[in-house]
């Protein structure tokens, strides 16, 4: 995962910022579509997938929408330590996970986690925790190429696709997967966004 390290640390915040701010609460009206076509760097229609619970080992921290720009610091703390995680399911994959969204307080609070999927939770490295993303149905989108356009991908997902999809937003974890097909310096790069649906 070394090719991801510093670049991912600096860019991941942008994607999460949009995803967190666009996630709707149970009582919020759907966003108004502003565009009707998908940008060329995102899959216009996602794959609808059902995923079992996933067990991760990594680090988490609480943020507000005002401190969201500090998320890159969590990535920078995690990346040098990732090789200490034992029982990795796929060493070429790292996950970003957002959960515990609380809109009842201002400016809004949530937890962000960065880590790797593991097959068991023995010998957790010091300073890391276990997080289990619950089983859920997801809309899986692919973002292609540069992450400079990641915010537009999230805008399309939440402001265009969702209102037309017939699905409601699920309350489970939101996931981002950076795997073997991710290379921020390549136009052929792919990363995946899993949006919980119901």
N, CA, C and O of each residue as an XYZ file, in Angstrom:
792
protein
N       0.810     -1.214      0.000
C       0.000      0.000      0.000
C       0.845      1.266      0.000
O       0.312      2.363      0.171
N       2.132      1.133     -0.186
C       2.990      2.309     -0.093
C       2.682      3.329     -1.170
O       2.861      4.527     -0.951
N       2.224      2.881     -2.330
C       1.944      3.842     -3.399
C       0.797      4.766     -3.030
O       0.678      5.859     -3.583
N      -0.040      4.341     -2.109
C      -1.181      5.153     -1.708
C      -0.773      6.220     -0.712
O      -1.222      7.363     -0.789
N       0.069      5.842      0.208
C       0.371      6.560      1.437
C       0.150      8.065      1.444
O      -0.944      8.513      1.787
N       1.142      8.853      1.082
C       1.051     10.297      1.295
C      -0.040     10.935      0.437
O      -0.787     11.784      0.922
N      -0.137     10.539     -0.819
C      -1.143     11.146     -1.696
C      -2.538     10.869     -1.176
O      -3.385     11.762     -1.146
N      -2.778      9.637     -0.766
C      -4.093      9.296     -0.238
C      -4.385     10.088      1.020
O      -5.500     10.574      1.213
N      -3.390     10.217      1.870
C      -3.581     10.963      3.114
C      -4.064     12.383      2.853
O      -4.903     12.907      3.585
N      -3.536     12.991      1.823
C      -3.859     14.385      1.557
C      -5.197     14.560      0.847
O      -5.839     15.603      0.967
N      -5.613     13.535      0.106
C      -6.798     13.683     -0.731
C      -8.052     13.102     -0.124
O      -9.153     13.542     -0.456
N      -7.919     12.115      0.765
C      -9.088     11.402      1.266
C     -10.113     12.331      1.908
O     -11.318     12.088      1.848
N      -9.614     13.393      2.521
C     -10.502     14.331      3.199
C     -11.561     14.895      2.267
O     -12.707     15.086      2.674
N     -11.196     15.159      1.036
C     -12.128     15.761      0.096
C     -13.346     14.875     -0.126
O     -14.484     15.345     -0.112
N     -13.090     13.585     -0.332
C     -14.204     12.682     -0.554
C     -15.095     12.557      0.653
O     -16.319     12.583      0.527
N     -14.500     12.421      1.827
C     -15.302     12.275      3.027
C     -16.101     13.531      3.302
O     -17.244     13.454      3.752
N     -15.513     14.688      3.036
C     -16.216     15.933      3.302
C     -17.534     15.979      2.552
O     -18.559     16.374      3.109
N     -17.507     15.578      1.296
C     -18.723     15.607      0.508
C     -19.691     14.539      0.977
O     -20.891     14.788      1.093
N     -19.165     13.332      1.252
C     -20.060     12.240      1.637
C     -20.742     12.535      2.955
O     -21.940     12.287      3.097
N     -20.018     13.052      3.907
C     -20.617     13.353      5.205
C     -21.656     14.462      5.087
O     -22.746     14.368      5.650
N     -21.314     15.488      4.366
C     -22.221     16.624      4.281
C     -23.472     16.306      3.472
O     -24.526     16.906      3.683
N     -23.351     15.359      2.546
C     -24.496     15.036      1.700
C     -25.385     13.967      2.281
O     -26.532     13.837      1.852
N     -24.905     13.186      3.250
C     -25.728     12.134      3.824
C     -26.969     12.751      4.449
O     -26.879     13.711      5.215
N     -28.116     12.198      4.119
C     -29.337     12.780      4.633
C     -29.801     12.060      5.885
O     -29.511     10.880      6.078
N     -30.499     12.755      6.708
C     -31.095     12.142      7.875
C     -32.427     11.535      7.486
O     -32.905     11.730      6.369
N     -33.025     10.800      8.408
C     -34.273     10.110      8.105
C     -35.388     11.085      7.710
O     -36.251     10.749      6.900
N     -35.365     12.284      8.282
C     -36.458     13.223      8.053
C     -36.139     14.285      7.012
O     -36.985     15.124      6.700
N     -34.925     14.255      6.472
C     -34.533     15.291      5.530
C     -35.126     15.005      4.156
O     -35.198     13.844      3.751
N     -35.551     16.033      3.431
C     -36.069     15.818      2.079
C     -34.931     15.432      1.143
O     -33.783     15.790      1.405
N     -35.212     14.722      0.071
C     -34.151     14.356     -0.868
C     -33.575     15.598     -1.519
O     -34.290     16.576     -1.740
N     -32.276     15.565     -1.830
C     -31.670     16.729     -2.485
C     -32.241     16.936     -3.874
O     -32.733     16.000     -4.504
N     -32.173     18.155     -4.339
C     -32.696     18.491     -5.654
C     -31.632     18.210     -6.707
O     -30.527     18.744     -6.609
N     -31.926     17.393     -7.703
C     -30.934     17.104     -8.738
C     -30.510     18.375     -9.462
O     -31.337     19.212     -9.826
N     -29.196     18.497     -9.662
C     -28.679     19.655    -10.372
C     -28.100     19.265    -11.727
O     -27.957     20.097    -12.623
N     -27.764     17.959    -11.858
C     -27.265     17.454    -13.119
C     -28.016     16.164    -13.418
O     -28.517     15.505    -12.507
N     -28.093     15.809    -14.683
C     -28.846     14.621    -15.051
C     -27.968     13.541    -15.666
O     -28.441     12.429    -15.904
N     -26.718     13.840    -15.926
C     -25.821     12.853    -16.489
C     -24.631     12.670    -15.565
O     -24.169     13.608    -14.915
N     -24.150     11.443    -15.525
C     -22.989     11.155    -14.677
C     -21.722     11.719    -15.306
O     -21.554     11.650    -16.523
N     -20.831     12.275    -14.493
C     -19.522     12.664    -15.027
C     -18.822     11.432    -15.587
O     -19.119     10.311    -15.174
N     -17.909     11.624    -16.509
C     -17.252     10.494    -17.163
C     -16.349      9.709    -16.224
O     -15.924      8.603    -16.557
N     -16.051     10.269    -15.048
C     -15.137      9.592    -14.129
C     -15.851      8.827    -13.011
O     -15.227      8.449    -12.019
N     -17.158      8.600    -13.172
C     -17.882      7.792    -12.190
C     -18.862      6.882    -12.923
O     -19.443      7.264    -13.938
N     -19.034      5.682    -12.395
C     -20.007      4.772    -13.001
C     -21.398      5.374    -12.865
O     -21.823      5.718    -11.762
N     -22.105      5.501    -13.977
C     -23.423      6.147    -13.961
C     -24.407      5.375    -13.097
O     -25.201      5.967    -12.366
N     -24.352      4.061    -13.184
C     -25.213      3.203    -12.372
C     -24.329      2.288    -11.524
O     -23.402      1.664    -12.041
N     -24.608      2.210    -10.248
C     -23.788      1.361     -9.382
C     -24.190     -0.094     -9.491
O     -25.243     -0.427    -10.035
N     -23.341     -0.947     -8.971
C     -23.721     -2.338     -8.755
C     -24.398     -2.412     -7.391
O     -23.883     -1.865     -6.416
N     -25.524     -3.067     -7.311
C     -26.197     -3.246     -6.032
C     -25.688     -4.558     -5.442
O     -25.882     -5.629     -6.016
N     -25.041     -4.455     -4.299
C     -24.406     -5.624     -3.694
C     -24.853     -5.762     -2.246
O     -25.100     -4.774     -1.555
N     -24.949     -6.997     -1.809
C     -25.199     -7.280     -0.398
C     -23.908     -7.802      0.197
O     -23.327     -8.760     -0.313
N     -23.462     -7.183      1.261
C     -22.188     -7.552      1.864
C     -22.393     -8.018      3.293
O     -23.173     -7.434      4.046
N     -21.680     -9.081      3.657
C     -21.680     -9.536      5.037
C     -20.918     -8.539      5.888
O     -20.260     -7.639      5.366
N     -21.008     -8.700      7.191
C     -20.246     -7.846      8.102
C     -18.752     -7.983      7.798
O     -18.270     -9.070      7.480
N     -18.040     -6.882      7.898
C     -16.595     -6.861      7.641
C     -15.878     -6.446      8.921
O     -16.244     -5.455      9.552
N     -14.858     -7.209      9.298
C     -14.082     -6.898     10.490
C     -12.798     -6.194     10.081
O     -12.027     -6.704      9.268
N     -12.578     -5.017     10.653
C     -11.404     -4.216     10.356
C     -10.544     -4.040     11.601
O     -11.035     -4.108     12.728
N      -9.265     -3.814     11.382
C      -8.367     -3.344     12.431
C      -7.741     -2.051     11.926
O      -7.260     -1.982     10.795
N      -7.753     -1.036     12.770
C      -7.189      0.244     12.362
C      -7.379      1.283     13.437
O      -7.340      0.971     14.627
N      -7.582      2.512     13.026
C      -7.687      3.634     13.950
C      -8.948      4.431     13.665
O      -9.379      4.541     12.517
N      -9.529      4.981     14.705
C     -10.702      5.829     14.539
C     -10.536      7.114     15.324
O      -9.739      7.207     16.258
N     -11.306      8.089     14.917
C     -11.307      9.365     15.630
C     -12.629     10.061     15.356
O     -13.203      9.923     14.276
N     -13.101     10.801     16.332
C     -14.331     11.568     16.172
C     -14.028     12.926     15.564
O     -13.020     13.554     15.888
N     -14.906     13.367     14.686
C     -14.763     14.651     14.024
C     -16.102     15.375     14.022
O     -17.151     14.771     14.246
N     -16.050     16.647     13.773
C     -17.247     17.409     13.464
C     -17.100     17.898     12.030
O     -16.031     17.765     11.434
N     -18.165     18.462     11.476
C     -18.058     18.972     10.118
C     -17.121     20.180     10.048
O     -16.702     20.580      8.962
N     -16.797     20.756     11.197
C     -15.850     21.872     11.216
C     -14.408     21.392     11.275
O     -13.500     22.115     10.864
N     -14.181     20.170     11.786
C     -12.819     19.654     11.900
C     -12.517     18.584     10.862
O     -11.512     17.880     10.966
N     -13.370     18.461      9.875
C     -13.216     17.399      8.880
C     -11.905     17.490      8.113
O     -11.397     16.475      7.636
N     -11.359     18.673      7.991
C     -10.094     18.831      7.271
C      -8.926     18.169      7.987
O      -7.838     18.053      7.423
N      -9.140     17.735      9.221
C      -8.065     17.097      9.986
C      -8.011     15.588      9.771
O      -7.156     14.916     10.348
N      -8.905     15.048      8.956
C      -8.932     13.603      8.741
C      -7.630     13.098      8.126
O      -7.204     11.977      8.407
N      -7.002     13.912      7.297
C      -5.752     13.452      6.679
C      -4.699     13.119      7.720
O      -3.798     12.322      7.459
N      -4.801     13.725      8.904
C      -3.835     13.438      9.960
C      -3.997     12.012     10.489
O      -3.019     11.370     10.873
N      -5.229     11.525     10.505
C      -5.468     10.142     10.918
C      -4.853      9.179      9.910
O      -4.239      8.182     10.291
N      -5.018      9.478      8.625
C      -4.384      8.648      7.606
C      -2.863      8.665      7.748
O      -2.219      7.622      7.636
N      -2.298      9.817      7.989
C      -0.849      9.929      8.116
C      -0.334      9.171      9.335
O       0.788      8.664      9.327
N      -1.142      9.096     10.367
C      -0.773      8.336     11.555
C      -0.856      6.833     11.286
O      -0.037      6.056     11.776
N      -1.855      6.442     10.504
C      -2.084      5.017     10.258
C      -1.107      4.393      9.271
O      -0.589      3.307      9.530
N      -0.848      5.043      8.165
C      -0.131      4.417      7.058
C       1.239      3.838      7.435
O       1.564      2.753      6.954
N       2.053      4.488      8.257
C       3.339      3.875      8.606
C       3.204      2.623      9.472
O       4.163      1.867      9.627
N       2.014      2.405     10.036
C       1.817      1.287     10.960
C       1.020      0.141     10.357
O       0.817     -0.876     11.020
N       0.571      0.277      9.132
C      -0.336     -0.714      8.556
C       0.285     -2.109      8.482
O      -0.431     -3.106      8.586
N       1.598     -2.194      8.306
C       2.244     -3.497      8.174
C       2.253     -4.272      9.491
O       2.537     -5.469      9.498
N       1.950     -3.613     10.587
C       1.904     -4.292     11.879
C       0.605     -5.077     12.072
O       0.508     -5.910     12.973
N      -0.378     -4.811     11.235
C      -1.657     -5.510     11.361
C      -1.500     -6.948     10.883
O      -1.083     -7.193      9.751
N      -1.833     -7.883     11.741
C      -1.740     -9.295     11.394
C      -3.070     -9.796     10.835
O      -4.122     -9.190     11.037
N      -2.988    -10.915     10.131
C      -4.182    -11.580      9.593
C      -4.927    -10.719      8.580
O      -6.157    -10.748      8.527
N      -4.199     -9.962      7.785
C      -4.823     -9.137      6.761
C      -5.473    -10.014      5.699
O      -4.868    -10.974      5.223
N      -6.686     -9.687      5.334
C      -7.374    -10.431      4.280
C      -6.771    -10.106      2.921
O      -6.565    -10.999      2.100
N      -6.489     -8.828      2.682
C      -5.916     -8.403      1.411
C      -4.948     -7.249      1.665
O      -5.378     -6.114      1.872
N      -3.649     -7.530      1.652
C      -2.657     -6.493      1.969
C      -2.646     -5.301      1.015
O      -2.073     -4.261      1.341
N      -3.269     -5.434     -0.158
C      -3.265     -4.322     -1.113
C      -4.472     -3.413     -0.945
O      -4.669     -2.493     -1.740
N      -5.290     -3.659      0.090
C      -6.509     -2.873      0.263
C      -6.510     -2.126      1.595
O      -6.154     -2.676      2.637
N      -6.910     -0.883      1.534
C      -7.129     -0.092      2.750
C      -8.504      0.548      2.643
O      -8.934      0.940      1.559
N      -9.188      0.650      3.774
C     -10.570      1.124      3.795
C     -10.707      2.399      4.617
O     -10.050      2.573      5.643
N     -11.567      3.275      4.147
C     -12.027      4.412      4.928
C     -13.484      4.175      5.287
O     -14.281      3.825      4.417
N     -13.847      4.357      6.546
C     -15.200      4.043      7.005
C     -15.740      5.225      7.807
O     -15.052      5.759      8.676
N     -16.967      5.629      7.512
C     -17.605      6.704      8.279
C     -18.883      6.167      8.904
O     -19.645      5.442      8.263
N     -19.111      6.533     10.170
C     -20.273      6.025     10.899
C     -20.600      6.925     12.074
O     -19.917      7.916     12.334
N     -21.670      6.556     12.786
C     -22.132      7.325     13.959
C     -22.382      8.791     13.623
O     -21.986      9.684     14.372
N     -23.039      9.029     12.498
C     -23.394     10.405     12.138
C     -24.422     10.941     13.132
O     -25.451     10.308     13.366
N     -24.150     12.083     13.702
C     -25.063     12.687     14.667
C     -25.398     14.103     14.215
O     -24.585     15.019     14.338
N     -26.600     14.263     13.694
C     -27.041     15.566     13.213
C     -27.804     16.335     14.292
O     -28.264     17.453     14.057
N     -27.934     15.729     15.475
C     -28.699     16.390     16.535
C     -27.911     17.500     17.204
O     -28.475     18.318     17.931
N     -26.617     17.531     16.965
C     -25.769     18.582     17.523
C     -25.173     19.375     16.370
O     -25.088     18.890     15.242
N     -24.775     20.568     16.664
C     -24.147     21.402     15.657
C     -22.688     21.608     16.022
O     -22.381     21.877     17.183
N     -21.775     21.489     15.056
C     -21.998     21.420     13.609
C     -22.116     20.000     13.060
O     -21.828     19.783     11.883
N     -22.520     19.052     13.851
C     -22.628     17.669     13.395
C     -21.388     16.885     13.766
O     -20.267     17.373     13.619
N     -21.586     15.675     14.245
C     -20.458     14.842     14.670
C     -20.517     13.494     13.965
O     -21.593     13.030     13.590
N     -19.362     12.869     13.786
C     -19.290     11.548     13.196
C     -17.945     10.930     13.565
O     -17.048     11.606     14.070
N     -17.827      9.642     13.305
C     -16.568      8.932     13.533
C     -16.008      8.491     12.197
O     -16.739      8.014     11.329
N     -14.708      8.654     12.042
C     -14.037      8.178     10.834
C     -12.981      7.166     11.234
O     -12.248      7.354     12.205
N     -12.918      6.082     10.462
C     -12.011      4.975     10.742
C     -11.208      4.673      9.490
O     -11.741      4.705      8.381
N      -9.942      4.383      9.662
C      -9.119      3.921      8.551
C      -8.461      2.623      8.980
O      -7.908      2.537     10.076
N      -8.518      1.606      8.114
C      -7.950      0.328      8.514
C      -7.982     -0.698      7.403
O      -8.226     -0.385      6.238
N      -7.728     -1.939      7.802
C      -7.644     -3.055      6.876
C      -8.535     -4.190      7.353
O      -8.705     -4.397      8.554
N      -9.102     -4.924      6.404
C      -9.923     -6.068      6.758
C      -9.039     -7.198      7.277
O      -7.962     -7.450      6.737
N      -9.496     -7.873      8.318
C      -8.734     -8.971      8.904
C      -9.608    -10.217      9.010
O     -10.836    -10.143      9.050
N      -8.930    -11.370      9.055
C      -9.636    -12.642      9.175
C      -9.906    -13.010     10.624
O     -10.839    -13.761     10.907
N      -9.097    -12.488     11.553
C      -9.375    -12.635     12.978
C      -8.723    -11.483     13.722
O      -7.917    -10.748     13.152
N      -9.059    -11.327     14.957
C      -8.649    -10.131     15.712
C      -7.628    -10.445     16.796
O      -7.602     -9.782     17.833
N      -6.802    -11.434     16.570
C      -5.726    -11.721     17.511
C      -4.585    -10.730     17.318
O      -4.315    -10.279     16.205
N      -3.920    -10.398     18.428
C      -2.708     -9.567     18.387
C      -2.941     -8.211     17.716
O      -2.267     -7.862     16.746
N      -3.889     -7.466     18.238
C      -4.164     -6.120     17.719
C      -2.997     -5.201     18.086
O      -2.612     -5.144     19.254
N      -2.431     -4.489     17.125
C      -1.317     -3.593     17.438
C      -1.717     -2.515     18.448
O      -2.860     -2.060     18.469
N      -0.776     -2.126     19.264
C      -1.016     -1.065     20.240
C      -1.469      0.205     19.531
O      -0.882      0.615     18.530
N      -2.522      0.819     20.063
C      -3.052      2.049     19.495
C      -4.106      1.832     18.432
O      -4.664      2.794     17.903
N      -4.387      0.570     18.112
C      -5.418      0.280     17.116
C      -6.610     -0.402     17.775
O      -6.527     -0.882     18.905
N      -7.722     -0.433     17.041
C      -8.951     -1.024     17.548
C      -9.562     -1.918     16.486
O      -9.130     -1.930     15.334
N     -10.572     -2.666     16.896
C     -11.370     -3.462     15.972
C     -12.670     -2.711     15.691
O     -13.316     -2.200     16.606
N     -13.036     -2.651     14.431
C     -14.337     -2.098     14.060
C     -15.009     -3.062     13.112
O     -14.388     -3.543     12.164
N     -16.270     -3.347     13.360
C     -17.034     -4.248     12.502
C     -18.109     -3.445     11.778
O     -19.013     -2.890     12.403
N     -17.999     -3.393     10.459
C     -19.044     -2.760      9.657
C     -20.162     -3.784      9.486
O     -19.912     -4.886      8.998
N     -21.387     -3.445      9.876
C     -22.475     -4.429      9.824
C     -22.841     -4.813      8.395
O     -22.580     -4.078      7.442
N     -23.447     -5.979      8.279
C     -23.937     -6.421      6.972
C     -24.924     -5.392      6.431
O     -25.702     -4.806      7.184
N     -24.884     -5.183      5.127
C     -25.759     -4.171      4.534
C     -25.873     -4.390      3.039
O     -25.065     -5.090      2.429
N     -26.883     -3.784      2.472
C     -26.990     -3.677      1.024
C     -26.364     -2.347      0.636
O     -26.593     -1.331      1.292
N     -25.565     -2.355     -0.442
C     -24.850     -1.150     -0.856
C     -25.045     -0.877     -2.342
O     -25.246     -1.789     -3.145
N     -24.980      0.398     -2.677
C     -24.777      0.814     -4.052
C     -23.280      1.044     -4.201
O     -22.717      1.939     -3.570
N     -22.643      0.241     -5.030
C     -21.187      0.307     -5.196
C     -20.857      1.092     -6.459
O     -21.149      0.658     -7.574
N     -20.248      2.248     -6.264
C     -19.833      3.095     -7.371
C     -18.327      2.969     -7.598
O     -17.563      2.715     -6.667
N     -17.923      3.149     -8.834
C     -16.504      3.187     -9.177
C     -16.129      4.600     -9.587
O     -16.776      5.208    -10.439
N     -15.082      5.106     -8.970
C     -14.531      6.399     -9.363
C     -13.253      6.127    -10.141
O     -12.370      5.407     -9.674
N     -13.162      6.709    -11.335
C     -12.035      6.451    -12.217
C     -11.072      7.635    -12.252
O     -11.483      8.793    -12.187
N      -9.783      7.318    -12.355
C      -8.787      8.350    -12.588
C      -8.469      9.192    -11.369
O      -8.526      8.727    -10.231
N      -8.134     10.437    -11.638
C      -7.674     11.355    -10.605
C      -8.703     11.558     -9.503
O      -9.910     11.552     -9.744
N      -8.198     11.736     -8.295
C      -9.086     12.057     -7.176
C      -9.431     13.540     -7.120
O     -10.180     13.971     -6.243
N      -8.897     14.308     -8.036
C      -9.253     15.727     -8.071
C     -10.745     15.920     -8.315
O     -11.316     16.948     -7.950
N     -11.375     14.916     -8.941
C     -12.802     15.015     -9.256
C     -13.685     14.257     -8.267
O     -14.882     14.096     -8.502
N     -13.103     13.792     -7.169
C     -13.856     12.948     -6.250
C     -15.071     13.667     -5.667
O     -16.116     13.050     -5.456
N     -14.939     14.945     -5.411
C     -16.073     15.679     -4.852
C     -17.246     15.692     -5.825
O     -18.402     15.648     -5.405
N     -16.952     15.751     -7.127
C     -18.027     15.731     -8.120
C     -18.696     14.357     -8.181
O     -19.895     14.249     -8.441
N     -17.908     13.318     -7.937
C     -18.482     11.975     -7.881
C     -19.492     11.884     -6.755
O     -20.593     11.370     -6.953
N     -19.135     12.376     -5.575
C     -20.065     12.348     -4.449
C     -21.289     13.217     -4.701
O     -22.402     12.864     -4.311
N     -21.078     14.346     -5.352
C     -22.214     15.205     -5.688
C     -23.181     14.467     -6.601
O     -24.395     14.543     -6.412
N     -22.653     13.757     -7.586
C     -23.507     12.981     -8.476
C     -24.267     11.898     -7.712
O     -25.469     11.724     -7.913
N     -23.577     11.179     -6.845
C     -24.210     10.077     -6.115
C     -25.385     10.577     -5.286
O     -26.486     10.033     -5.363
N     -25.146     11.607     -4.498
C     -26.161     12.044     -3.544
C     -27.192     13.000     -4.122
O     -28.351     12.981     -3.707
N     -26.792     13.826     -5.062
C     -27.710     14.840     -5.577
C     -28.414     14.444     -6.868
O     -29.438     15.029     -7.219
N     -27.880     13.466     -7.573
C     -28.475     13.053     -8.837
C     -28.970     11.612     -8.773
O     -30.152     11.346     -8.989
N     -28.061     10.683     -8.475
C     -28.462      9.273     -8.516
C     -29.510      8.927     -7.465
O     -30.519      8.297     -7.781
N     -29.279      9.332     -6.223
C     -30.192      8.941     -5.154
C     -31.636      9.383     -5.396
O     -32.538      8.553     -5.284
N     -31.895     10.643     -5.721
C     -33.288     11.057     -5.905
C     -34.016     10.298     -7.016
O     -35.244     10.214     -7.013
N     -33.257      9.747     -7.965
C     -33.865      9.050     -9.093
C     -33.836      7.531     -8.934
O     -34.383      6.806     -9.765
N     -33.199      7.052     -7.868
C     -32.898      5.627     -7.760
C     -34.044      4.767     -7.237
O     -34.129      3.583     -7.561
N     -34.921      5.354     -6.433
C     -35.948      4.561     -5.783
C     -35.501      3.951     -4.470
O     -36.275      3.264     -3.803
N     -34.247      4.200     -4.092
C     -33.722      3.699     -2.825
C     -33.722      4.810     -1.782
O     -33.696      5.996     -2.112
N     -33.751      4.399     -0.519
C     -33.522      5.318      0.588
C     -32.129      5.088      1.135
O     -31.544      4.019      0.956
N     -31.606      6.101      1.804
C     -30.287      5.984      2.411
C     -30.341      5.046      3.602
O     -31.200      5.184      4.472
N     -29.418      4.087      3.639
C     -29.292      3.227      4.801
C     -28.515      3.932      5.897
O     -27.811      4.909      5.643
N     -28.645      3.439      7.094
C     -27.967      4.045      8.238
C     -26.673      3.319      8.605
O     -26.022      3.672      9.588
N     -26.293      2.296      7.813
C     -25.067      1.572      8.107
C     -23.840      2.389      7.691
O     -23.961      3.510      7.197
N     -22.673      1.809      7.900
C     -21.418      2.496      7.597
C     -21.291      2.822      6.115
O     -21.714      2.045      5.260
N     -20.706      3.974      5.823
C     -20.296      4.299      4.466
C     -18.854      3.855      4.279
O     -18.025      4.052      5.168
N     -18.545      3.256      3.127
C     -17.224      2.671      2.917
C     -16.545      3.246      1.681
O     -17.194      3.570      0.687
N     -15.229      3.365      1.766
C     -14.394      3.690      0.616
C     -13.284      2.654      0.560
O     -12.641      2.369      1.570
N     -13.061      2.089     -0.625
C     -12.052      1.050     -0.791
C     -10.981      1.500     -1.770
O     -11.264      1.857     -2.914
N      -9.740      1.474     -1.290
C      -8.574      1.793     -2.104
C      -7.757      0.512     -2.218
O      -7.091      0.110     -1.264
N      -7.807     -0.135     -3.395
C      -7.187     -1.436     -3.548
C      -6.133     -1.477     -4.633
O      -5.499     -0.468     -4.943
N      -5.952     -2.667     -5.209
C      -4.869     -2.887     -6.169
C      -5.055     -2.088     -7.455
O      -4.088     -1.840     -8.176
N      -6.291     -1.684     -7.746
C      -6.533     -0.904     -8.960
C      -6.420      0.601     -8.734
O      -6.661      1.402     -9.638
N      -6.046      0.967     -7.500
C      -5.940      2.389     -7.185
C      -4.508      2.866     -7.375
O      -3.578      2.334     -6.768
N      -4.345      3.865     -8.216
C      -3.060      4.517     -8.442
C      -3.347      5.973     -8.781
O      -3.711      6.283     -9.915
N      -3.187      6.868     -7.811
C      -3.582      8.266     -8.021
C      -2.823      8.968     -9.136
O      -3.184     10.079     -9.524
N      -1.775      8.335     -9.656
C      -1.023      8.952    -10.742
C      -1.408      8.402    -12.106
O      -0.797      8.754    -13.115
N      -2.423      7.537    -12.142
C      -2.829      6.910    -13.393
C      -4.261      7.287    -13.757
O      -5.131      7.369    -12.890
N      -4.495      7.515    -15.044
C      -5.853      7.801    -15.511
C      -6.727      6.553    -15.461
O      -7.949      6.648    -15.577
N      -6.114      5.392    -15.290
C      -6.840      4.126    -15.211
C      -7.120      3.713    -13.764
O      -7.620      2.617    -13.510
N      -6.804      4.568    -12.849
C      -7.022      4.276    -11.430
C      -8.500      4.050    -11.134
O      -9.375      4.653    -11.755
N      -8.757      3.161    -10.164
C     -10.126      2.922     -9.718
C     -10.160      2.860     -8.199
O      -9.311      2.222     -7.577
N     -11.152      3.530     -7.599
C     -11.447      3.343     -6.196
C     -12.957      3.181     -6.096
O     -13.695      3.570     -7.001
N     -13.407      2.602     -4.985
C     -14.810      2.203     -4.890
C     -15.496      2.846     -3.685
O     -14.927      2.949     -2.598
N     -16.708      3.264     -3.910
C     -17.520      3.920     -2.878
C     -18.751      3.064     -2.645
O     -19.499      2.774     -3.578
N     -18.960      2.660     -1.396
C     -20.102      1.827     -1.030
C     -21.082      2.672     -0.204
O     -20.794      3.055      0.930
N     -22.223      2.944     -0.793
C     -23.230      3.763     -0.120
C     -24.340      2.853      0.386
O     -24.975      2.167     -0.415
N     -24.596      2.827      1.705
C     -25.645      1.953      2.233
C     -27.017      2.384      1.751
O     -27.344      3.571      1.736
N     -27.814      1.400      1.357
C     -29.147      1.680      0.826
C     -30.175      0.750      1.479
O     -29.830     -0.272      2.074
N     -31.433      1.135      1.349
C     -32.513      0.260      1.828
C     -33.734      0.474      0.944
O     -34.769     -0.157      1.158
